[in-house]
């Protein structure tokens, strides 16, 4: 099987952007850059950095040094912004370093955000809500459709849509997903409920009783079968005034409530109900009188 269509996620960050877009400065060698001249990326999709893990990484850096360089871009004269490696940058600060090894690249704001997102996804560093927010940020900032975003980052459109749907959940559930109280499977199951209050009720039960994803799905199926979503009733088109007048006229003429219906194409029917055989005979006599 040909491997020409392999996803950019499988080929690393260089596959995301062409070499024309990313002419590099010193990428063939590693530069030592002062930590005081480096700034974090404000659009970094990862918002949670585990302090204990940072301390462990800092201890490793003190003992062995920085094994993998960070990637930066120059944003001003001798001032740099992190493209990838903010966790290593933070750990280096904790370790007391004054400089760190770095590659310096030229990249646009859009490419920086994409590269930071891709790196974190590849390393599985982001939680589901951080990924969803990063996707939404890219869509909003650069007016991308889900299809265009799919092409840019090498993720299926359905995957992107599933992450974005998580942002429709109540904030408490989003925080639970972010804090790993529930996982993606639980969250996707909760999206099967339309009422936010019911979503929160089931979420609290998941936390309290430790329900598995399968058990959560069963609960939601039971709830939906017990309280099915009612489809809105179709609003019947209003009967024109002349038809209402005709209906009233026929009702008076036959001495009974005549039923009259008509669709948008002008097709319809007139129904003359009767309660008994005697009533039917009376209506027939009215018809007979019309022949005279």
Buried (B, 14 or more C-beta within 10 A) or exposed (E): EEEEEEEBBEEEBEBBBEEEEBEBEEBEEBBEBEEEBBBEBEBBBBEEEEEEEBEEBBEBBBEEEBEEBBBBBBEEEEEBBBBBBBBBBBBBBBBEBEBBBBBBBEBEBBBBBBBBBBBBBEEEBBBBBBBBBBBBBBBEEBEBEBEBBBEBBBBEBEBBEBBBEBEEBBEBBBEBBBEEBBBBEBBBBBBBBEEBEBBBBBBEBBEEEEBEBEBBBEBBEEBBEEEEEEEEEEEEEEBEEEBEEBBEEBBEEBEBEBEBEBEEEEEEEEEBEBEEEEBEEBBEEEEEEEEE
